[in-house]
Amino acid sequence: MNPVDHPHGGGNHQHIGKASTISRGAVPGQKAGLIAARRTGLLRGTQKTQD
């Protein structure tokens, strides 16, 4: 479920109003969005591969 579609989320507009990450130990009504995310955000740069 997207956090903006949840009743505690952003409502009819695409703004959540709080962080979209949630801990794994949260109660079931709070688990909308990125559950127990290790990291968020855009991955920048490239990774060198060894030949």
PDB file of N, CA, C and O in Angstrom:
ATOM      1  N   MET A   1       0.847  -1.182   0.000  1.00  0.00           N
ATOM      2  CA  MET A   1       0.000   0.000   0.000  1.00  0.00           C
ATOM      3  C   MET A   1       0.887   1.238   0.000  1.00  0.00           C
ATOM      4  O   MET A   1       1.863   1.320   0.745  1.00  0.00           O
ATOM      5  N   ASN A   2       0.540   2.177  -0.829  1.00  0.00           N
ATOM      6  CA  ASN A   2       1.258   3.432  -0.848  1.00  0.00           C
ATOM      7  C   ASN A   2       0.846   4.277   0.355  1.00  0.00           C
ATOM      8  O   ASN A   2      -0.322   4.273   0.743  1.00  0.00           O
ATOM      9  N   PRO A   3       1.788   4.996   0.941  1.00  0.00           N
ATOM     10  CA  PRO A   3       1.440   5.770   2.127  1.00  0.00           C
ATOM     11  C   PRO A   3       0.474   6.913   1.853  1.00  0.00           C
ATOM     12  O   PRO A   3      -0.209   7.366   2.772  1.00  0.00           O
ATOM     13  N   VAL A   4       0.399   7.390   0.626  1.00  0.00           N
ATOM     14  CA  VAL A   4      -0.550   8.467   0.333  1.00  0.00           C
ATOM     15  C   VAL A   4      -1.971   7.941   0.212  1.00  0.00           C
ATOM     16  O   VAL A   4      -2.923   8.717   0.298  1.00  0.00           O
ATOM     17  N   ASP A   5      -2.135   6.631   0.013  1.00  0.00           N
ATOM     18  CA  ASP A   5      -3.466   6.043  -0.091  1.00  0.00           C
ATOM     19  C   ASP A   5      -4.026   5.605   1.257  1.00  0.00           C
ATOM     20  O   ASP A   5      -5.192   5.222   1.347  1.00  0.00           O
ATOM     21  N   HIS A   6      -3.224   5.657   2.284  1.00  0.00           N
ATOM     22  CA  HIS A   6      -3.635   5.171   3.599  1.00  0.00           C
ATOM     23  C   HIS A   6      -4.448   6.256   4.315  1.00  0.00           C
ATOM     24  O   HIS A   6      -4.223   7.441   4.071  1.00  0.00           O
ATOM     25  N   PRO A   7      -5.373   5.884   5.178  1.00  0.00           N
ATOM     26  CA  PRO A   7      -6.145   6.904   5.913  1.00  0.00           C
ATOM     27  C   PRO A   7      -5.290   7.826   6.773  1.00  0.00           C
ATOM     28  O   PRO A   7      -5.651   8.983   6.985  1.00  0.00           O
ATOM     29  N   HIS A   8      -4.150   7.322   7.276  1.00  0.00           N
ATOM     30  CA  HIS A   8      -3.275   8.168   8.078  1.00  0.00           C
ATOM     31  C   HIS A   8      -2.226   8.844   7.203  1.00  0.00           C
ATOM     32  O   HIS A   8      -1.322   9.495   7.727  1.00  0.00           O
ATOM     33  N   GLY A   9      -2.323   8.709   5.914  1.00  0.00           N
ATOM     34  CA  GLY A   9      -1.323   9.247   5.006  1.00  0.00           C
ATOM     35  C   GLY A   9      -1.687  10.624   4.498  1.00  0.00           C
ATOM     36  O   GLY A   9      -2.106  11.487   5.270  1.00  0.00           O
ATOM     37  N   GLY A  10      -1.529  10.833   3.206  1.00  0.00           N
ATOM     38  CA  GLY A  10      -1.639  12.161   2.646  1.00  0.00           C
ATOM     39  C   GLY A  10      -3.022  12.554   2.187  1.00  0.00           C
ATOM     40  O   GLY A  10      -3.224  13.714   1.829  1.00  0.00           O
ATOM     41  N   GLY A  11      -3.975  11.662   2.178  1.00  0.00           N
ATOM     42  CA  GLY A  11      -5.319  12.029   1.755  1.00  0.00           C
ATOM     43  C   GLY A  11      -5.458  12.029   0.254  1.00  0.00           C
ATOM     44  O   GLY A  11      -4.980  11.114  -0.417  1.00  0.00           O
ATOM     45  N   ASN A  12      -6.110  13.050  -0.285  1.00  0.00           N
ATOM     46  CA  ASN A  12      -6.394  13.100  -1.714  1.00  0.00           C
ATOM     47  C   ASN A  12      -5.300  13.800  -2.500  1.00  0.00           C
ATOM     48  O   ASN A  12      -5.416  13.943  -3.717  1.00  0.00           O
ATOM     49  N   HIS A  13      -4.247  14.236  -1.837  1.00  0.00           N
ATOM     50  CA  HIS A  13      -3.137  14.878  -2.525  1.00  0.00           C
ATOM     51  C   HIS A  13      -1.876  14.059  -2.278  1.00  0.00           C
ATOM     52  O   HIS A  13      -1.789  13.330  -1.290  1.00  0.00           O
ATOM     53  N   GLN A  14      -0.915  14.178  -3.161  1.00  0.00           N
ATOM     54  CA  GLN A  14       0.276  13.336  -3.113  1.00  0.00           C
ATOM     55  C   GLN A  14       1.323  13.941  -2.178  1.00  0.00           C
ATOM     56  O   GLN A  14       2.429  14.268  -2.607  1.00  0.00           O
ATOM     57  N   HIS A  15       0.973  14.085  -0.916  1.00  0.00           N
ATOM     58  CA  HIS A  15       1.905  14.574   0.096  1.00  0.00           C
ATOM     59  C   HIS A  15       1.670  13.769   1.358  1.00  0.00           C
ATOM     60  O   HIS A  15       0.562  13.755   1.894  1.00  0.00           O
ATOM     61  N   ILE A  16       2.703  13.104   1.830  1.00  0.00           N
ATOM     62  CA  ILE A  16       2.529  12.176   2.941  1.00  0.00           C
ATOM     63  C   ILE A  16       2.385  12.927   4.260  1.00  0.00           C
ATOM     64  O   ILE A  16       1.513  12.599   5.064  1.00  0.00           O
ATOM     65  N   GLY A  17       3.230  13.931   4.494  1.00  0.00           N
ATOM     66  CA  GLY A  17       3.142  14.709   5.720  1.00  0.00           C
ATOM     67  C   GLY A  17       4.046  14.213   6.817  1.00  0.00           C
ATOM     68  O   GLY A  17       4.259  14.915   7.805  1.00  0.00           O
ATOM     69  N   LYS A  18       4.589  13.010   6.666  1.00  0.00           N
ATOM     70  CA  LYS A  18       5.574  12.479   7.604  1.00  0.00           C
ATOM     71  C   LYS A  18       6.468  11.524   6.834  1.00  0.00           C
ATOM     72  O   LYS A  18       6.267  11.293   5.642  1.00  0.00           O
ATOM     73  N   ALA A  19       7.436  10.983   7.511  1.00  0.00           N
ATOM     74  CA  ALA A  19       8.376  10.087   6.845  1.00  0.00           C
ATOM     75  C   ALA A  19       7.665   8.838   6.346  1.00  0.00           C
ATOM     76  O   ALA A  19       6.788   8.304   7.025  1.00  0.00           O
ATOM     77  N   SER A  20       8.044   8.371   5.157  1.00  0.00           N
ATOM     78  CA  SER A  20       7.380   7.198   4.583  1.00  0.00           C
ATOM     79  C   SER A  20       7.988   5.899   5.085  1.00  0.00           C
ATOM     80  O   SER A  20       7.479   4.822   4.776  1.00  0.00           O
ATOM     81  N   THR A  21       9.078   5.982   5.860  1.00  0.00           N
ATOM     82  CA  THR A  21       9.671   4.771   6.416  1.00  0.00           C
ATOM     83  C   THR A  21       9.033   4.472   7.767  1.00  0.00           C
ATOM     84  O   THR A  21       8.665   5.383   8.509  1.00  0.00           O
ATOM     85  N   ILE A  22       8.909   3.208   8.070  1.00  0.00           N
ATOM     86  CA  ILE A  22       8.273   2.774   9.319  1.00  0.00           C
ATOM     87  C   ILE A  22       9.052   1.580   9.849  1.00  0.00           C
ATOM     88  O   ILE A  22       9.572   0.778   9.074  1.00  0.00           O
ATOM     89  N   SER A  23       9.132   1.462  11.164  1.00  0.00           N
ATOM     90  CA  SER A  23       9.881   0.365  11.763  1.00  0.00           C
ATOM     91  C   SER A  23       9.110  -0.942  11.634  1.00  0.00           C
ATOM     92  O   SER A  23       7.894  -0.945  11.442  1.00  0.00           O
ATOM     93  N   ARG A  24       9.833  -2.048  11.740  1.00  0.00           N
ATOM     94  CA  ARG A  24       9.201  -3.352  11.601  1.00  0.00           C
ATOM     95  C   ARG A  24       8.311  -3.679  12.797  1.00  0.00           C
ATOM     96  O   ARG A  24       7.366  -4.456  12.670  1.00  0.00           O
ATOM     97  N   GLY A  25       8.604  -3.096  13.951  1.00  0.00           N
ATOM     98  CA  GLY A  25       7.832  -3.380  15.139  1.00  0.00           C
ATOM     99  C   GLY A  25       6.618  -2.489  15.313  1.00  0.00           C
ATOM    100  O   GLY A  25       6.004  -2.492  16.381  1.00  0.00           O
ATOM    101  N   ALA A  26       6.255  -1.725  14.290  1.00  0.00           N
ATOM    102  CA  ALA A  26       5.103  -0.835  14.400  1.00  0.00           C
ATOM    103  C   ALA A  26       3.807  -1.644  14.361  1.00  0.00           C
ATOM    104  O   ALA A  26       3.775  -2.774  13.874  1.00  0.00           O
ATOM    105  N   VAL A  27       2.753  -1.044  14.880  1.00  0.00           N
ATOM    106  CA  VAL A  27       1.454  -1.722  14.880  1.00  0.00           C
ATOM    107  C   VAL A  27       0.935  -1.816  13.450  1.00  0.00           C
ATOM    108  O   VAL A  27       1.342  -1.013  12.610  1.00  0.00           O
ATOM    109  N   PRO A  28       0.044  -2.773  13.136  1.00  0.00           N
ATOM    110  CA  PRO A  28      -0.368  -2.992  11.754  1.00  0.00           C
ATOM    111  C   PRO A  28      -1.021  -1.790  11.074  1.00  0.00           C
ATOM    112  O   PRO A  28      -0.938  -1.681   9.851  1.00  0.00           O
ATOM    113  N   GLY A  29      -1.649  -0.908  11.791  1.00  0.00           N
ATOM    114  CA  GLY A  29      -2.258   0.254  11.154  1.00  0.00           C
ATOM    115  C   GLY A  29      -1.264   1.279  10.665  1.00  0.00           C
ATOM    116  O   GLY A  29      -1.604   2.143   9.856  1.00  0.00           O
ATOM    117  N   GLN A  30      -0.032   1.191  11.149  1.00  0.00           N
ATOM    118  CA  GLN A  30       0.996   2.154  10.754  1.00  0.00           C
ATOM    119  C   GLN A  30       1.839   1.662   9.588  1.00  0.00           C
ATOM    120  O   GLN A  30       2.568   2.445   8.978  1.00  0.00           O
ATOM    121  N   LYS A  31       1.751   0.376   9.270  1.00  0.00           N
ATOM    122  CA  LYS A  31       2.660  -0.176   8.269  1.00  0.00           C
ATOM    123  C   LYS A  31       2.154   0.122   6.867  1.00  0.00           C
ATOM    124  O   LYS A  31       1.506  -0.712   6.234  1.00  0.00           O
ATOM    125  N   ALA A  32       2.458   1.316   6.395  1.00  0.00           N
ATOM    126  CA  ALA A  32       2.171   1.709   5.022  1.00  0.00           C
ATOM    127  C   ALA A  32       3.386   2.459   4.523  1.00  0.00           C
ATOM    128  O   ALA A  32       3.815   3.432   5.143  1.00  0.00           O
ATOM    129  N   GLY A  33       3.939   2.024   3.424  1.00  0.00           N
ATOM    130  CA  GLY A  33       5.119   2.679   2.891  1.00  0.00           C
ATOM    131  C   GLY A  33       6.312   1.749   2.921  1.00  0.00           C
ATOM    132  O   GLY A  33       6.191   0.560   2.626  1.00  0.00           O
ATOM    133  N   LEU A  34       7.464   2.290   3.276  1.00  0.00           N
ATOM    134  CA  LEU A  34       8.709   1.538   3.273  1.00  0.00           C
ATOM    135  C   LEU A  34       8.895   0.908   4.646  1.00  0.00           C
ATOM    136  O   LEU A  34       9.261   1.590   5.603  1.00  0.00           O
ATOM    137  N   ILE A  35       8.647  -0.384   4.741  1.00  0.00           N
ATOM    138  CA  ILE A  35       8.683  -1.080   6.027  1.00  0.00           C
ATOM    139  C   ILE A  35      10.111  -1.530   6.300  1.00  0.00           C
ATOM    140  O   ILE A  35      10.697  -2.274   5.514  1.00  0.00           O
ATOM    141  N   ALA A  36      10.669  -1.076   7.418  1.00  0.00           N
ATOM    142  CA  ALA A  36      12.011  -1.436   7.890  1.00  0.00           C
ATOM    143  C   ALA A  36      13.051  -1.204   6.796  1.00  0.00           C
ATOM    144  O   ALA A  36      13.843  -2.095   6.490  1.00  0.00           O
ATOM    145  N   ALA A  37      13.049  -0.021   6.216  1.00  0.00           N
ATOM    146  CA  ALA A  37      13.972   0.291   5.128  1.00  0.00           C
ATOM    147  C   ALA A  37      15.389   0.437   5.665  1.00  0.00           C
ATOM    148  O   ALA A  37      15.617   1.123   6.661  1.00  0.00           O
ATOM    149  N   ARG A  38      16.343  -0.215   4.996  1.00  0.00           N
ATOM    150  CA  ARG A  38      17.741  -0.053   5.376  1.00  0.00           C
ATOM    151  C   ARG A  38      18.253   1.299   4.909  1.00  0.00           C
ATOM    152  O   ARG A  38      18.976   1.976   5.641  1.00  0.00           O
ATOM    153  N   ARG A  39      17.893   1.689   3.724  1.00  0.00           N
ATOM    154  CA  ARG A  39      18.275   3.005   3.214  1.00  0.00           C
ATOM    155  C   ARG A  39      17.215   3.460   2.231  1.00  0.00           C
ATOM    156  O   ARG A  39      16.507   2.635   1.653  1.00  0.00           O
ATOM    157  N   THR A  40      17.100   4.753   2.036  1.00  0.00           N
ATOM    158  CA  THR A  40      16.167   5.316   1.080  1.00  0.00           C
ATOM    159  C   THR A  40      16.901   6.337   0.233  1.00  0.00           C
ATOM    160  O   THR A  40      18.042   6.694   0.530  1.00  0.00           O
ATOM    161  N   GLY A  41      16.261   6.798  -0.801  1.00  0.00           N
ATOM    162  CA  GLY A  41      16.849   7.839  -1.630  1.00  0.00           C
ATOM    163  C   GLY A  41      17.386   7.293  -2.935  1.00  0.00           C
ATOM    164  O   GLY A  41      17.407   6.085  -3.172  1.00  0.00           O
ATOM    165  N   LEU A  42      17.818   8.214  -3.770  1.00  0.00           N
ATOM    166  CA  LEU A  42      18.328   7.896  -5.092  1.00  0.00           C
ATOM    167  C   LEU A  42      19.751   7.383  -4.984  1.00  0.00           C
ATOM    168  O   LEU A  42      20.573   7.968  -4.279  1.00  0.00           O
ATOM    169  N   LEU A  43      20.048   6.290  -5.679  1.00  0.00           N
ATOM    170  CA  LEU A  43      21.401   5.766  -5.719  1.00  0.00           C
ATOM    171  C   LEU A  43      22.208   6.596  -6.706  1.00  0.00           C
ATOM    172  O   LEU A  43      21.912   6.615  -7.900  1.00  0.00           O
ATOM    173  N   ARG A  44      23.230   7.283  -6.200  1.00  0.00           N
ATOM    174  CA  ARG A  44      24.029   8.175  -7.031  1.00  0.00           C
ATOM    175  C   ARG A  44      25.361   7.519  -7.364  1.00  0.00           C
ATOM    176  O   ARG A  44      25.920   6.778  -6.556  1.00  0.00           O
ATOM    177  N   GLY A  45      25.861   7.798  -8.558  1.00  0.00           N
ATOM    178  CA  GLY A  45      27.173   7.308  -8.945  1.00  0.00           C
ATOM    179  C   GLY A  45      27.129   5.894  -9.496  1.00  0.00           C
ATOM    180  O   GLY A  45      26.071   5.267  -9.555  1.00  0.00           O
ATOM    181  N   THR A  46      28.283   5.406  -9.893  1.00  0.00           N
ATOM    182  CA  THR A  46      28.403   4.052 -10.425  1.00  0.00           C
ATOM    183  C   THR A  46      29.347   3.252  -9.547  1.00  0.00           C
ATOM    184  O   THR A  46      30.141   3.812  -8.791  1.00  0.00           O
ATOM    185  N   GLN A  47      29.251   1.951  -9.656  1.00  0.00           N
ATOM    186  CA  GLN A  47      30.100   1.062  -8.881  1.00  0.00           C
ATOM    187  C   GLN A  47      31.067   0.371  -9.826  1.00  0.00           C
ATOM    188  O   GLN A  47      30.661  -0.191 -10.844  1.00  0.00           O
ATOM    189  N   LYS A  48      32.351   0.415  -9.484  1.00  0.00           N
ATOM    190  CA  LYS A  48      33.369  -0.211 -10.318  1.00  0.00           C
ATOM    191  C   LYS A  48      33.329  -1.717 -10.135  1.00  0.00           C
ATOM    192  O   LYS A  48      33.253  -2.211  -9.010  1.00  0.00           O
ATOM    193  N   THR A  49      33.382  -2.447 -11.243  1.00  0.00           N
ATOM    194  CA  THR A  49      33.419  -3.904 -11.190  1.00  0.00           C
ATOM    195  C   THR A  49      34.844  -4.372 -11.433  1.00  0.00           C
ATOM    196  O   THR A  49      35.564  -3.800 -12.252  1.00  0.00           O
ATOM    197  N   GLN A  50      35.242  -5.408 -10.723  1.00  0.00           N
ATOM    198  CA  GLN A  50      36.576  -5.964 -10.904  1.00  0.00           C
ATOM    199  C   GLN A  50      36.545  -7.022 -11.998  1.00  0.00           C
ATOM    200  O   GLN A  50      35.649  -7.865 -12.038  1.00  0.00           O
ATOM    201  N   ASP A  51      37.538  -6.966 -12.887  1.00  0.00           N
ATOM    202  CA  ASP A  51      37.609  -7.945 -13.975  1.00  0.00           C
ATOM    203  C   ASP A  51      38.382  -9.179 -13.565  1.00  0.00           C
ATOM    204  O   ASP A  51      38.538 -10.103 -14.363  1.00  0.00           O
TER     205      ASP A  51
END
